[in-house]
Each structure stands twice: as C-alpha cells, then as structure tokens.
C-alpha cells in the first residue's frame, strides 16, 4: 500500500504506475517460483520422486571432492525378475512395485544417505556415515531382507519382491565416481548370476 499525508496527492497516473510495478514484481516472483520448481523437477525421477542418475552423480562427485578421504558405500540394486512382473501383471503394477521398493529402501536409510534411480528397475544408493565398511554391509543386507519380507499387495495380488545387490566402497574400490560405481555394478551382476536375492560386497574379495 502506498500512502501520502496530502489528500489526493496521487493522480491516476501515479496509481497506474504503481499498479504496473506491482504487477511486474508479482510476475517476477511467480517466474522465480516456477524456475525453482523446474530446477527441482529436473533433479528427480518423475515416477519415483527420488533423484535421477545425472543429479546423483553430481552429488557424489561433489562429496568426493569435498572430502576425498571419507568412506562411502555405493549400492546398486536390481529388482529380480522385474520383466516377469510387467508381463504377468501389467506395467501399472510394475510401476507400483518400483514405488513400493523405493519406500521400503528409504525406511532403511539414514538422513545423509542418497538414493536415486539409476535406470529401469535399478536403484543406486550412496551410504555416507561414520560406519565401517563391515557395518555398511550389514545395513545393505538389512535392505535386502526387508524387501524380501515386504510383498507388494494390490487387490487380490500378493507379490514377493527380491533384489540382487552389489556393494562397493570409495576410496578402497576406486578413486573416482565412475570407477567405484563400475565395481558396484559388476558385483550386482555377480549377485544376479549367483542365484539372485543376495548381496555381494567387494569385502569378500579381499
């Protein structure tokens, strides 16, 4: 509100000018809010609401540069037999299964951990805490167990979900983001090739 001590000091031109400025400010604020929403949306997977692969790598790269000596656990998770889920129950049920899996995983994470969709039915996690590698491995096994014990329930369908998981560690298994993720990915495929529904950690090869 604009006021003046003199009665009728402001002319119609004054009022029109102030209204124009107010309108421009409102548009600027609205554009700023919209830009922020677009920026945030660009970081997240539209179906799951978690970070996308691109932004995950940006965060991970930043964390490593900020503290190159801090131990990180990189977890690669792939839902077992997910194609059969889509083929048997439809893509809607497949989407709900992915959402269910993310919800279960998030219940096992700490506030400093990061979760993202790596691609398809693959989820990637960065564990960051003062835990040892062995303690991180225990936590990842807990994620696997929780998934197995938390079936997807929809109407008359009850579907058990299992996952194959690879776990690597920075800086032990790689000095760069790409290197340590590559190790986790390779361990994930070892888990799938060894019967699925299991965690394979780089610790077993030391």
TIBA-409826 format. One record per residue (C-alpha): residue in three letters; x, y, z. Coordinates in Angstrom, 2 decimals, always signed. Example, Ala and Ser with C-alpha at 12.3 -4.5 7.8 and 13.67 -1.06 7.14 Angstrom:
2
<node aa="Ala" px="+12.30" py="-4.50" pz="+7.80"/>
<node aa="Ser" px="+13.67" py="-1.06" pz="+7.14"/>
This chain:
206
<node aa="Unk" px="+0.00" py="+0.00" pz="+0.00"/>
<node aa="Unk" px="+1.29" py="+3.46" pz="-0.93"/>
<node aa="Unk" px="+0.18" py="+6.43" pz="+1.18"/>
<node aa="Unk" px="+0.82" py="+10.17" pz="+1.39"/>
<node aa="Unk" px="-0.07" py="+12.77" pz="+4.04"/>
<node aa="Unk" px="-1.60" py="+15.13" pz="+1.45"/>
<node aa="Unk" px="-5.14" py="+14.31" pz="+0.43"/>
<node aa="Unk" px="-5.44" py="+13.28" pz="-3.21"/>
<node aa="Unk" px="-1.70" py="+13.66" pz="-3.71"/>
<node aa="Unk" px="-1.60" py="+10.69" pz="-6.03"/>
<node aa="Unk" px="-3.04" py="+11.12" pz="-9.50"/>
<node aa="Unk" px="-4.43" py="+8.38" pz="-11.70"/>
<node aa="Unk" px="-1.06" py="+8.29" pz="-13.43"/>
<node aa="Unk" px="+0.66" py="+7.62" pz="-10.10"/>
<node aa="Unk" px="-1.75" py="+4.84" pz="-9.27"/>
<node aa="Unk" px="-1.43" py="+3.30" pz="-12.71"/>
<node aa="Unk" px="+2.37" py="+3.40" pz="-12.46"/>
<node aa="Unk" px="+2.44" py="+1.77" pz="-9.01"/>
<node aa="Unk" px="-0.03" py="-0.90" pz="-10.15"/>
<node aa="Unk" px="+2.19" py="-1.62" pz="-13.15"/>
<node aa="Unk" px="+5.27" py="-2.01" pz="-10.93"/>
<node aa="Unk" px="+3.35" py="-4.27" pz="-8.53"/>
<node aa="Unk" px="+2.21" py="-6.41" pz="-11.43"/>
<node aa="Unk" px="+5.76" py="-6.77" pz="-12.74"/>
<node aa="Unk" px="+7.01" py="-7.75" pz="-9.26"/>
<node aa="Unk" px="+4.26" py="-10.35" pz="-8.97"/>
<node aa="Unk" px="+5.21" py="-11.80" pz="-12.36"/>
<node aa="Unk" px="+8.90" py="-11.86" pz="-11.37"/>
<node aa="Unk" px="+8.09" py="-13.70" pz="-8.12"/>
<node aa="Unk" px="+5.87" py="-16.18" pz="-9.96"/>
<node aa="Unk" px="+8.60" py="-16.82" pz="-12.54"/>
<node aa="Unk" px="+11.16" py="-17.32" pz="-9.78"/>
<node aa="Unk" px="+8.94" py="-19.88" pz="-8.03"/>
<node aa="Unk" px="+8.30" py="-21.66" pz="-11.35"/>
<node aa="Unk" px="+12.03" py="-21.72" pz="-12.15"/>
<node aa="Unk" px="+12.78" py="-23.24" pz="-8.74"/>
<node aa="Unk" px="+10.13" py="-25.92" pz="-9.29"/>
<node aa="Unk" px="+11.51" py="-26.72" pz="-12.75"/>
<node aa="Unk" px="+15.05" py="-26.91" pz="-11.39"/>
<node aa="Unk" px="+13.98" py="-29.28" pz="-8.62"/>
<node aa="Unk" px="+11.93" py="-31.41" pz="-11.03"/>
<node aa="Unk" px="+14.95" py="-31.75" pz="-13.32"/>
<node aa="Unk" px="+16.83" py="-33.48" pz="-10.49"/>
<node aa="Unk" px="+14.18" py="-36.10" pz="-9.76"/>
<node aa="Unk" px="+12.65" py="-39.16" pz="-11.36"/>
<node aa="Unk" px="+9.01" py="-38.32" pz="-12.20"/>
<node aa="Unk" px="+7.66" py="-41.74" pz="-11.22"/>
<node aa="Unk" px="+9.58" py="-42.40" pz="-8.02"/>
<node aa="Unk" px="+10.26" py="-38.90" pz="-6.73"/>
<node aa="Unk" px="+13.88" py="-39.75" pz="-5.90"/>
<node aa="Unk" px="+16.93" py="-38.22" pz="-7.58"/>
<node aa="Unk" px="+17.76" py="-39.17" pz="-11.14"/>
<node aa="Unk" px="+21.05" py="-40.67" pz="-12.25"/>
<node aa="Unk" px="+22.53" py="-37.42" pz="-13.54"/>
<node aa="Unk" px="+21.97" py="-35.49" pz="-10.32"/>
<node aa="Unk" px="+23.13" py="-38.44" pz="-8.19"/>
<node aa="Unk" px="+26.49" py="-38.40" pz="-9.96"/>
<node aa="Unk" px="+26.75" py="-34.64" pz="-9.45"/>
<node aa="Unk" px="+26.18" py="-35.03" pz="-5.69"/>
<node aa="Unk" px="+28.56" py="-37.97" pz="-5.41"/>
<node aa="Unk" px="+31.28" py="-36.15" pz="-7.33"/>
<node aa="Unk" px="+30.85" py="-33.13" pz="-5.06"/>
<node aa="Unk" px="+31.06" py="-35.26" pz="-1.89"/>
<node aa="Unk" px="+34.25" py="-36.92" pz="-3.03"/>
<node aa="Unk" px="+35.88" py="-33.61" pz="-3.92"/>
<node aa="Unk" px="+34.86" py="-32.04" pz="-0.60"/>
<node aa="Unk" px="+36.23" py="-34.95" pz="+1.45"/>
<node aa="Unk" px="+38.36" py="-37.35" pz="-0.62"/>
<node aa="Unk" px="+39.25" py="-39.46" pz="+2.43"/>
<node aa="Unk" px="+35.71" py="-40.08" pz="+3.66"/>
<node aa="Unk" px="+34.50" py="-43.66" pz="+3.21"/>
<node aa="Unk" px="+31.36" py="-44.05" pz="+1.08"/>
<node aa="Unk" px="+29.34" py="-47.14" pz="+0.28"/>
<node aa="Unk" px="+27.94" py="-47.44" pz="-3.24"/>
<node aa="Unk" px="+24.95" py="-49.75" pz="-3.51"/>
<node aa="Unk" px="+23.49" py="-50.99" pz="-6.80"/>
<node aa="Unk" px="+20.08" py="-52.66" pz="-6.51"/>
<node aa="Unk" px="+18.22" py="-54.51" pz="-9.26"/>
<node aa="Unk" px="+14.75" py="-55.98" pz="-8.76"/>
<node aa="Unk" px="+14.81" py="-59.68" pz="-9.59"/>
<node aa="Unk" px="+12.63" py="-60.90" pz="-12.47"/>
<node aa="Unk" px="+11.09" py="-57.48" pz="-12.97"/>
<node aa="Unk" px="+10.24" py="-58.18" pz="-16.62"/>
<node aa="Unk" px="+8.06" py="-61.08" pz="-15.50"/>
<node aa="Unk" px="+6.23" py="-58.72" pz="-13.13"/>
<node aa="Unk" px="+5.40" py="-56.39" pz="-16.04"/>
<node aa="Unk" px="+4.47" py="-59.29" pz="-18.34"/>
<node aa="Unk" px="+2.28" py="-61.04" pz="-15.75"/>
<node aa="Unk" px="+0.57" py="-58.13" pz="-14.02"/>
<node aa="Unk" px="+0.97" py="-55.16" pz="-16.38"/>
<node aa="Unk" px="+3.08" py="-52.02" pz="-16.36"/>
<node aa="Unk" px="+0.86" py="-50.26" pz="-13.82"/>
<node aa="Unk" px="+1.61" py="-52.99" pz="-11.29"/>
<node aa="Unk" px="+5.27" py="-52.76" pz="-12.33"/>
<node aa="Unk" px="+5.28" py="-49.04" pz="-11.54"/>
<node aa="Unk" px="+3.64" py="-49.69" pz="-8.18"/>
<node aa="Unk" px="+6.27" py="-52.34" pz="-7.47"/>
<node aa="Unk" px="+9.06" py="-49.85" pz="-8.14"/>
<node aa="Unk" px="+7.40" py="-47.30" pz="-5.85"/>
<node aa="Unk" px="+6.98" py="-49.94" pz="-3.16"/>
<node aa="Unk" px="+10.63" py="-50.95" pz="-3.41"/>
<node aa="Unk" px="+11.78" py="-47.34" pz="-3.05"/>
<node aa="Unk" px="+9.56" py="-46.83" pz="+0.00"/>
<node aa="Unk" px="+11.00" py="-49.94" pz="+1.68"/>
<node aa="Unk" px="+14.57" py="-48.93" pz="+0.88"/>
<node aa="Unk" px="+14.05" py="-45.39" pz="+2.18"/>
<node aa="Unk" px="+12.84" py="-46.78" pz="+5.50"/>
<node aa="Unk" px="+16.29" py="-48.36" pz="+5.93"/>
<node aa="Unk" px="+18.34" py="-45.27" pz="+5.06"/>
<node aa="Unk" px="+19.81" py="-42.51" pz="+7.18"/>
<node aa="Unk" px="+19.33" py="-38.82" pz="+6.52"/>
<node aa="Unk" px="+22.80" py="-38.43" pz="+4.99"/>
<node aa="Unk" px="+22.32" py="-41.31" pz="+2.53"/>
<node aa="Unk" px="+21.36" py="-40.56" pz="-1.09"/>
<node aa="Unk" px="+19.03" py="-42.68" pz="-3.22"/>
<node aa="Unk" px="+18.44" py="-42.34" pz="-6.95"/>
<node aa="Unk" px="+17.02" py="-44.20" pz="-9.91"/>
<node aa="Unk" px="+19.94" py="-45.49" pz="-11.95"/>
<node aa="Unk" px="+17.82" py="-46.69" pz="-14.84"/>
<node aa="Unk" px="+14.91" py="-49.08" pz="-15.45"/>
<node aa="Unk" px="+14.43" py="-51.13" pz="-12.29"/>
<node aa="Unk" px="+17.89" py="-50.32" pz="-10.94"/>
<node aa="Unk" px="+18.33" py="-48.16" pz="-7.85"/>
<node aa="Unk" px="+21.64" py="-46.67" pz="-6.70"/>
<node aa="Unk" px="+22.47" py="-45.52" pz="-3.17"/>
<node aa="Unk" px="+25.35" py="-43.67" pz="-1.60"/>
<node aa="Unk" px="+25.84" py="-44.55" pz="+2.07"/>
<node aa="Unk" px="+27.65" py="-41.78" pz="+3.91"/>
<node aa="Unk" px="+28.27" py="-42.00" pz="+7.61"/>
<node aa="Unk" px="+30.93" py="-42.77" pz="+10.20"/>
<node aa="Unk" px="+30.27" py="-46.50" pz="+9.79"/>
<node aa="Unk" px="+32.90" py="-49.04" pz="+8.85"/>
<node aa="Unk" px="+32.64" py="-50.95" pz="+5.58"/>
<node aa="Unk" px="+31.52" py="-54.02" pz="+7.53"/>
<node aa="Unk" px="+28.73" py="-52.04" pz="+9.20"/>
<node aa="Unk" px="+27.59" py="-50.71" pz="+5.84"/>
<node aa="Unk" px="+27.47" py="-54.26" pz="+4.53"/>
<node aa="Unk" px="+25.19" py="-55.25" pz="+7.42"/>
<node aa="Unk" px="+22.88" py="-52.34" pz="+6.58"/>
<node aa="Unk" px="+22.68" py="-53.36" pz="+2.93"/>
<node aa="Unk" px="+21.82" py="-56.93" pz="+3.90"/>
<node aa="Unk" px="+19.03" py="-55.46" pz="+6.03"/>
<node aa="Unk" px="+17.68" py="-53.67" pz="+2.93"/>
<node aa="Unk" px="+17.66" py="-56.98" pz="+1.03"/>
<node aa="Unk" px="+15.88" py="-58.75" pz="+3.90"/>
<node aa="Unk" px="+13.29" py="-56.00" pz="+4.28"/>
<node aa="Unk" px="+12.48" py="-56.15" pz="+0.56"/>
<node aa="Unk" px="+12.02" py="-59.91" pz="+0.69"/>
<node aa="Unk" px="+9.73" py="-59.64" pz="+3.72"/>
<node aa="Unk" px="+7.61" py="-56.77" pz="+2.31"/>
<node aa="Unk" px="+5.42" py="-58.08" pz="-0.53"/>
<node aa="Unk" px="+3.55" py="-55.81" pz="-2.93"/>
<node aa="Unk" px="-0.18" py="-56.07" pz="-2.22"/>
<node aa="Unk" px="-2.75" py="-54.91" pz="-4.76"/>
<node aa="Unk" px="-6.36" py="-56.10" pz="-4.68"/>
<node aa="Unk" px="-6.11" py="-59.93" pz="-4.91"/>
<node aa="Unk" px="-2.42" py="-59.94" pz="-5.87"/>
<node aa="Unk" px="+0.36" py="-60.51" pz="-3.32"/>
<node aa="Unk" px="+3.80" py="-60.45" pz="-4.93"/>
<node aa="Unk" px="+7.04" py="-61.10" pz="-3.08"/>
<node aa="Unk" px="+9.86" py="-58.84" pz="-4.22"/>
<node aa="Unk" px="+13.53" py="-59.76" pz="-4.06"/>
<node aa="Unk" px="+16.60" py="-57.91" pz="-5.26"/>
<node aa="Unk" px="+20.17" py="-58.56" pz="-6.27"/>
<node aa="Unk" px="+22.61" py="-56.07" pz="-4.78"/>
<node aa="Unk" px="+26.22" py="-55.07" pz="-5.40"/>
<node aa="Unk" px="+28.18" py="-53.08" pz="-2.81"/>
<node aa="Unk" px="+31.48" py="-51.29" pz="-3.36"/>
<node aa="Unk" px="+33.39" py="-48.73" pz="-1.32"/>
<node aa="Unk" px="+35.09" py="-45.45" pz="-2.01"/>
<node aa="Unk" px="+38.07" py="-44.98" pz="-1.93"/>
<node aa="Unk" px="+39.01" py="-48.66" pz="-1.47"/>
<node aa="Unk" px="+37.47" py="-49.88" pz="-4.74"/>
<node aa="Unk" px="+38.06" py="-46.80" pz="-6.87"/>
<node aa="Unk" px="+39.40" py="-43.27" pz="-6.75"/>
<node aa="Unk" px="+36.71" py="-41.78" pz="-8.99"/>
<node aa="Unk" px="+32.91" py="-41.81" pz="-9.12"/>
<node aa="Unk" px="+32.83" py="-43.84" pz="-12.34"/>
<node aa="Unk" px="+35.33" py="-46.38" pz="-11.04"/>
<node aa="Unk" px="+33.57" py="-47.16" pz="-7.77"/>
<node aa="Unk" px="+30.13" py="-47.30" pz="-9.43"/>
<node aa="Unk" px="+31.52" py="-49.66" pz="-12.06"/>
<node aa="Unk" px="+32.69" py="-52.03" pz="-9.32"/>
<node aa="Unk" px="+29.27" py="-51.95" pz="-7.62"/>
<node aa="Unk" px="+27.59" py="-52.65" pz="-10.97"/>
<node aa="Unk" px="+29.88" py="-55.62" pz="-11.63"/>
<node aa="Unk" px="+29.13" py="-57.01" pz="-8.16"/>
<node aa="Unk" px="+25.40" py="-56.60" pz="-8.82"/>
<node aa="Unk" px="+25.70" py="-58.83" pz="-11.87"/>
<node aa="Unk" px="+27.67" py="-61.37" pz="-9.86"/>
<node aa="Unk" px="+24.76" py="-61.42" pz="-7.40"/>
<node aa="Unk" px="+22.27" py="-61.99" pz="-10.23"/>
<node aa="Unk" px="+24.44" py="-64.71" pz="-11.71"/>
<node aa="Unk" px="+24.81" py="-66.44" pz="-8.34"/>
<node aa="Unk" px="+21.11" py="-67.10" pz="-7.85"/>
<node aa="Unk" px="+19.71" py="-63.59" pz="-7.20"/>
<node aa="Unk" px="+18.21" py="-62.29" pz="-3.94"/>
<node aa="Unk" px="+21.61" py="-61.69" pz="-2.38"/>
<node aa="Unk" px="+24.20" py="-59.05" pz="-1.57"/>
<node aa="Unk" px="+27.70" py="-59.35" pz="-2.96"/>
<node aa="Unk" px="+30.16" py="-56.93" pz="-1.45"/>
<node aa="Unk" px="+33.72" py="-56.21" pz="-2.51"/>
<node aa="Unk" px="+34.73" py="-57.23" pz="+1.03"/>
<node aa="Unk" px="+34.52" py="-60.91" pz="+0.09"/>
<node aa="Unk" px="+37.32" py="-60.49" pz="-2.45"/>
<node aa="Unk" px="+39.86" py="-59.05" pz="-0.03"/>
